[in-house]
């Protein structure tokens, strides 16, 4: 891979971040490429160090310090503060984070560099190009993180003991292992969670591409709904005649592109609905709590009972069906192995995760529900298993339709605890006073109020339904689990004292 960059001027934008760090360590450290220019917003080296420690939380403090010292000693040229983006117009290749275009300081300098012929790449593009095995790419407005995790889990139960399965994506708790990915064999598998921003201005090439759904979201990143749909669609149009594309049969927008996918020659898989007898596509669906799978032109297979699935909600059942289509496209269709694998699915962090139970009240963390449809699905799922919900919401608006989330809240919630944000305001307008709303300035205040307003048999559900909740109310402080447990412990102590 080093030969591919020989003689090229390589620039990395956002060097202290998760992606920038991994790129520098791999390209300059492991591949020995000299002369890389590393740009960062940090005003000086001290601020660069602070930024590095804040973002690279996959490593503990000692590991971070060792890696930081290693990175600063690399044969790279750092441009910080007023020198940020110095020489970017001379770049042949620019590596930038997926959100580069939303930082005003990057416009128009990076736009001009691209117009002058620079190739814009990200860590996802590099990782996919390095990997020699089967590449599974997953995107969607909702469910892509869960579906990616499910595919990884199922594959780990189905592959030969000698094969490796890599799962990478928008996960702050781990780095993309580029060196391990480069060393993978052709018999290995990689699962990549792909965001709309990865697809904004380029094609992401996978062998098996999964599109969970397309709903109104991220218009601010793309300029229009049509451009957002085109970006998401690009993933399943990429595999071509040797690949596979997985789409939802119950998502109206996904169904509008099925003929475009067929035209690429890719094998089509549809999930969520029983297929017509004449279909030649692959299918996965549920019939009376039995999970069914049919490969293209193959017989119907009964994978097993899903009534005890550890992940609650109809939306997670759809995610499982999407994952099964991808795994079947890899060639794994043994029903016993598949049944054993999905029967052992663990709860997923931050996805309807019960973090505490106290005085008969479940405290549920659904931080991944950063869109209104995802929150609506979570409220519905928990509403089916509890008598009342105390709902915590908040964050910024991304042009979403909050009507379904508001309908589910009105149906299942006793009270909504609202933290500030433009998304909160948009949601409350749709809710239209159909249940009680209490405004809270901080997450701690919301948790205290949730404790007071909940009763045995209730669930306290944090399902933001909006963007940037984690960044605004959790990041930089104790985890949500720690905050909940501290608050509950304090109440327990006060109760004992009285």
N, C-alpha and C positions, 0 to 999 in steps of 0.2 A: 504493500500500500504506500510505502514511503516514496517509491519511484514515481507514483502518480502525481506527487506534489513537487517533484524536482524542478527547480527553476521558477516556481510559482511564488508570488507574494501573498502570504496567508495572513489574514487578520482575524482575530477573535474578539467579538464585541460582548462585553459583560463578563470579564475574566474572573471576577470574584464569586460569581453565581455557581449554581450546581452544574449547569451544562458547560459553562466556560472553564471551570476547574477541571472537569473530566476531559475536555478537549485539549487543554494545555498539557495535562499529565500524559495523555496518550500521544498526541502529535509531536510535542517537543521532548517529552520525557522518554517514552517508550520507542517512538519511531525515530527520534534523534533529528527531527527537522529543525534546522537553525534559522534564525531571522524572523520568526513569527512575531507579529505585532499584536500585543494584548491590550485592549482598551477597557477602561472601567470608569464609571461615574465618580468613583472615590477621588476626593480632592488631593490626597497624598497617601503615602504608604501606610501610615497609621490607620487611616480610615479604611483602606483596602483590607487591612488585617481584620478590623472589626466587621466589615461586610462579609468577609470570607467565613468567619466564625459564626455569624448569624445565619447564613444561608446553608452551609454544608453540615447539616445536623445528622447526616447518616453516620458520621464518625463521632466518637467521644472526644472530649477536650484534648487529651494527650495525642490521639491520632490526628486530630485537626492541626495541632501545632507542628507535628512532624511532617505532615503533608504540605502545610503552608511553607515551611522552610525549604522543602524539596522544590516546590513550585517557584518560589522566588529566586532559586538558584539556577533555574532553567535558562538555556540560551535564547531567551525571548526578550523583546523590547516592550516595556510597559509604558503606556500612554495614559496618564491619570490627570484629573482636574482640568486645567485649561488646555492641556495637550490631548484631551479626549478626541478621538477620531482623526488625529493628525496623520496625514498620509493615506487616509482611507480611499482617496480618489485613485491611488496607484494600485489598489488591491486587485489580484486576479481571482482570489477566493475569499469570501467573507463568511465566517461562521458566526451566527447570532442566535440568541434565544428565540423561541417561537413568538414571543410578544414584542419583538424589537420595534415594530412599526408603531406601537402605542406610546413610545417615549419621544416627546417633541425634539429632544436633543439629537435624535437619530435622523430626523427629517429636515432638510432634504438631502443631507450628505450621503446616506446609504442609498437613497433612491437614485441620486446622480451617479454613484459608483456602479450600481447595477445597470443603469442606462448606458454607461461607458464600457460595459462588457464584463464586469465582475460577476462571478457565479455566487449566488446566495445559497448557503447550505446550513443545516442544523445538525445537532447530534443524532437525530433520528435518521437523516439521510445517510450519514456516515455509518451508523450502526447497521442499517439495512444493506449497504453496499459491502460491508465487511463479512456479513453472515453468509455462510455457504449452505446452510440447511434450509428447511421449510420456514418461510416467513409468513406469519399470520398477523394481519393488521386489523385493528378494530376502531371504529369511530361511531358517532351517534350523538344526538342532542342529549339523550339520557341513557344511562345504563352501560356506557362503554367501559368504565372502570370495573364494575362488577362482572361484566361479560369477559373482559380480559383475564381477571382473576379466576373465573370459573374455567375458562379454556386451559389456563395453566394447571389448575388443580386436576382436571380430567385427564390431560395429557400425562401428567406425572404418574397417574394410576394405570395408564394404558401402554406407555412406551416400553421398549426393551430396557433392561437394567443398564445397558451401556450408553443409552441415549441421554442427552441433557435437554432440559427445557428452561429457556430464559423468558422472564416476563419483565418488560420495561414499559415505562410510561410516565405520567404526571404524578410521580410519587416522591415526595420530599424526603422520605426516610431512607432512600437508597440511591446510589449512583448507578449510572448506566455502565456496566462492566465491559468497556470496549475491547480490552485485551482478551478477555475470555470469549467474547463474541467473535473476534477475529480467529481465535483458535478452535472454534467449533467445527464439528464434522458435518458432512452432508446429511448424516442421519439424525442430526439434532433439530430442535424446533425452537423458534423464537416467537413470542407474542408481544405485539407493540400496540399500546394504547395511543391513538392518534387524535389530536385535538383539531378543531376547526382552523386554528391558526397555522398548524403544520400544512394544511391544505389550501390556505388562502391564495397563494401565488405559485404553487407547484404541485406536481403529481408525486404521491408517495407510493412506491412500487412494492406490493406484497404478492405472495403466491396465492394466499387465501385471504380475501378481504371481507370483513363483516361490517354491515351498517345496521345498527340497532333500531334507529328511527330518525326522523327529521321533524323537529318542531320549532316554532318561532323562538329564535335565540341568536345572540351574537351579531345582530344586524350592524351594531356599531363597528365591528371589526371588518365588515365586508361591504358596507355601503348600501346594501339592499337585501331583502329577503331572497330574491332570485340569485344573487351572487353567493349567499350563504348556502342555498340548496345546491348550486353548482359545485361549490367547494366540497361539501359532504359527499356528493355523488361521485366526485373525482376518484375517491378511494376504490369504489367497487367497479369503476370503469377501467382500472389500471391492470388487473391480472392478465387479461387477454385470453387467447385460445388455450393456453396451457394451464390456466388458473381457475379459481373458483370464486364466486361471489355469493354472499349470504345476505338476504334481505328479509324484512318483516312483511308477512302477508297481511298483517292487521294495521299497518301504518299507511295511511292514504298517500302520503308524499313519497314514501319509498316505492310504492306500487306504480307510481307514474314513470319510474325510470327502468322498469324491468325489461322493456323492449330494447332500450339503449344498452343494457347489460348483455342481453342475448346477442346483440349485434357485434359485440366484441369477441364473441366465441367462447367466453368463459362459461363453465358449468354453473348453473344457477341453483341455489338452495333457498327455500322459503320456509319460514317458521311462524307458528302462531295460529295456524288454521289447517283443518283437514283438507287434503288435496283432492281435486277431482280425479276420478279413476283414470282419466286419459292423460294425466300429467306425466311428462318425461323428466321433470326436474326432481331435485332432492327435496325432502320435506321433513319437518319435525313438528309435532303437535301433541296436544293432550286430549284424551278421550276418556271421560269418566275416571279421572285421576290416574290413568295409565299413560305413560309417556311413550309416544310412538315415533318411529324413525323409518324413513324410506329413502334409500339411496336412489339416484337417477336410474330409472328403468329396473329397479330392484324390488324385492318383496317387502311387505310391511313387517317391521320388527317391533316387538313389545319390549321396551327397555326396562319398565318397572313402574312401581307405585310412587307417586310424588306427593301423596297426602301428608307425609311427614317431613317434607323438605325443610332443612334448618333455616333457610332464608324466607321470611314471610312475604306475602304479597303476590298478586298476579303479575306485577312488573318483573319480579325476580324469576318467576316461572318462565316468562318470555326470555329473560336473559339466559336462563339455563338452556332453553331450546335453541337459541342462537349459538351458544357455546357447543352444544351437541352437533349442530350442523357443521361447524368448523372442524371439530374433532373427527367426525365421519368423513369429511372432505380430505383429512389426512390419511384416511384408510382404516381408522379404528372403528369397527362396527360390532365387536363382540359384545352381546347384550349383557352378559354376566359382568364383564370388566367395567362396562359403562355404568351398570346399576350399582356395583360396589363403589365406584368413584363418586357418583352424585349423592349416594346415600351417606357418604362421609364428608360432605362439604362442610367446612367450618364456618362459623360466623365471620363476617368480613369487617375489618376495622372501619368505624365511621359510617357504616351502612346499616341503619336500624339496629345498632349495637346496644344491648343492654349493659350499661356501665355500673349500675347500682340498683339494688332493691332494698327499700326501707319502709317499714310500717305499711307494708302491702302495696306500695307505689313503685312502679318500674320507671327508672330514669333511662331514657333511650336517646342515643346519640346518632343523628343522621346528617352529619356535617357534609357528606357528599351530595346531598340534595340541594344544590346551588341553583337549580332551575325550578320554576313553578310546576311543570309537569312531574318532575321527580318528587317534589314535596307533596303534591297531590296524591301520588302513588303511595308514598310512605304513610301519610295520614289515613288513607283508605285501609292500608294493610294493618296498621296498629288499631284503627277503629273497629276492625273485625274481631279483635282479640281482647278488647277492654271496654269498660262501660263508659269512661269519659277520658278525654285528653286535655291536658294543659299544654298548649302549643307555644313554643318560643320561635319567633321569626325575626328577620332583619337583614339589612344589606342593601345593595344597590340594584337598580333596574337595568336590564339589558334589552329592553324593548319586548319583554315577554307578555304572553297572555295569562293573566292570573285568575281567570274565571273558574277553571276546574279546581285549582287549589282553594279558592274561596268557597266553592260549593262543598268540597270535602270538609273544610274547617267548620262551616255552618252546620254540617251534618253530625260531626263527631266531637267537636271541641266545646268544652265548657267555658274556657276563657283563652284568649290569645294575649300573650305577653310580647309586646312589640318593641324592638330596639330600633334606633333611628336609621334612616336610609331612604333613598328615593324608591327602592324596590318595596320597602315596607309601606310607603305611602300608596304606591300603585296597588298593592295587595289589599290594603284596607279599603280603598275605593271600591274594589270588586266585592269585598266582604259586605259592605254596605250595612253595617250595624246588625248583621244577622246573628252575631254572638258577642259576648262581652269582650271588650278590648281594654287592656291596661298598658300604658306606655312606661318603659323603663329606660333609664339613661345608660346603665351598664349591665353587663352579663351577671355580675354578682347580685345586683338588685333584682334581676329577673329570676335568678335561682332562689333567692330568699322568698320572693312572692310566690313562685311555683310551689315551694314547700308549704306555704300557708294555705294555698288554694287547692291542694291535692288531698285526696282521701283514699283509704284502702280500696284497691281495685282499679285505681286510676293509673294513667301513664303520663309522665312528663316527657314530651317529645320535642327535642331540638331538631327542627327540620327547616332551615332558613328560607328556602325557596327563592333566594336572591344571591347575587354575587358578592364576594369579598367579606362574608361574615367572619370567616376564620381570621383573615388579616386584620379586620377592625376590632374584634372582640376577644381573640384567643392568642394569636401569634405574639411571641415575645414574653408570654407569661406562663403560668401553670397550665397544664392540659385541662381539657374539659372534665375528664374523669377526676383529676385531682381537685378541681374546684368543687365538683359535686360532693365528693367524699369529705372534703374539709367542712363544707357547709352542713352536711348531714351529721358529721361527728360533733360539730359545735352545738347543733340542736339537741343531740342526744345528751351531751354534757349538761346543757341548760335544763333539760327535762329531769335528769337525775338530781340536780341541785335543788329543784323545786319539789 
